[in-house]
């Protein structure tokens, strides 16, 4: 069972939110909007919130953002809207309006179903969405609103993509995701599970089935491995494998659920992004007390949210920075028993004032461990080429799109991580633009 | 939901099912596999496609009761449904005219060779099949394999059918008498490794189909990774077939053992729950 629940996502109180909203200066030229990847009119929704007009506030948010409950939680606001908040410049850091919390509060306090949409005259135009993650569901929402007949294809047994299998419960409660999915179902979304487009069906077969346009939103896919000696020893997991076992397969409830999970005594997580932080906090919650997070640069360079880093430390994750993996060491049964690391030092480059990280010769050392989680990023799934031979990809395997999010095949669009996005909000932003382009293509 | 349309016990604790999954039946090719999950609390288990009947929407699978999920699958009956059935997964077998082809199946791995043998035969290869099992009651698909082979040999550990010995004993004999162009082997790691070591010495190209632990089967997790020619590969998207001489067999063997303890807990619990303790026949 989950042990440490204290730092789970909680709904802020109305009192807290009113204090935050009152801080907003209602700038004439709001820098926060420029910091938002999807340009939500932040001061406007705050204004309506202060006037107790939640319906108008949510309407403003929803003009640009289909899933504000989700983005309110998972967006790195401190690098986006909140970073540009004028209050940050006036005072010292961290004085900005809590925009993310306000967004989440407003969205979770309002009913999100838009009743007039359900009765909307359905146009007999079939659209296929491949993948049910943030990009796929965002595009689905917008196309349902137009009145199209939208079908989402998902290879796994459950929809949501990375929102389902990647982001853990304590950060994004599944009931929030369920609420959004149920809303989409009410709007008429069709779901086809256990269907791997490219293997089960080709793009051509989808067109033959009568789909007028297809949106590829399959996500990034394969976990990056360090390509060093011993990386396939037992109990070295990709963060994807670890999180899929926990979040999708409920292995923390083993043996009531069938999928097992290994519980190490000394767990090492490698990486500095949100996934590394999520993995380390998840393993702590499964009852492991000794968790080290190892990162090759310094904490400042971590791409993870500051909030996550703060909570991880608070919950007991030991941070070991400026330390780089050299190799894995196994025992006679093929299980990992230690990692060899080397210390890095920061060198300021004279010309560009950029930080560089160099190995300190002779600083190699051994860290004992019996379970390693690798959170080193993702790269595109090679099975993308199975969708169609006519889909153009770049040298790394990302799908190439034009300014209208269309791929090299007419009527086939793509967005999200598979075209090179990296955050949930970027994926949602691209999907919204792609939905517009799809409507234009159909008309 | 996917219906079990046919169920037969074709060997000791070995079952032959046909599942109604029309999309999979239409698209599957030789050498591919599916992943099934029995119910909402189930695990995802990969299993080779034996054959398909696209006109009826049926996919045939053969499995042996080994772990919790296969025991549970065997406890279901004709007319029952399983919750998830994803496929076809993995790259299809490259069907080519090689000439003399030896196809080796060991244990439940024999289920994986039928579709390959059919396709190789169809385009004019000479097919020599070698089947190995612990004992006669574990031998499957004999009559079907005979239809598609030019010659067929059997080896059992106890000598209850064919020669007493291993598939490699037969393979050595075949190679000494014939020019063999390619060997295909599907079976337990220990068998595939032994075949590979022998054919490597003889410089005979050998393809194996690997059966690691899998989770999503679509490239997300990397549970199924193996080292091939010094590089990490994902069996689900890069395989399941690889050049046998380049596979790191010891690593694969260890990786298959990595959840052994949990697997035993799960199986024991299931058997207790079912109220029957299945005593293994020796």
Interface residues (C-beta under 8 A of the other chain):
Chain A: X155 X156 X157 X165 X193 X194 X195 X196 X199 X200 X201 X221 X222 X223 X225 X227 X231 X232 X233 X234 X235 X237 X238 X240 X241 X244 X245 X248 X249 X250 X254 X255 X256 X257 X258 X259 X260 X262 X333 X334 X335 X381 X382 X383
Chain B: X23 X24 X27 X37 X41 X42 X43 X44 X68 X69 X83 X84 X85 X86 X87 X88 X89 X215 X216 X218 X219 X220 X221 X222 X223 X225 X226 X227 X232 X234 X237 X238 X248 X250 X251 X253 X254 X255 X257 X258 X259 X262 X263 X265 X266 X269
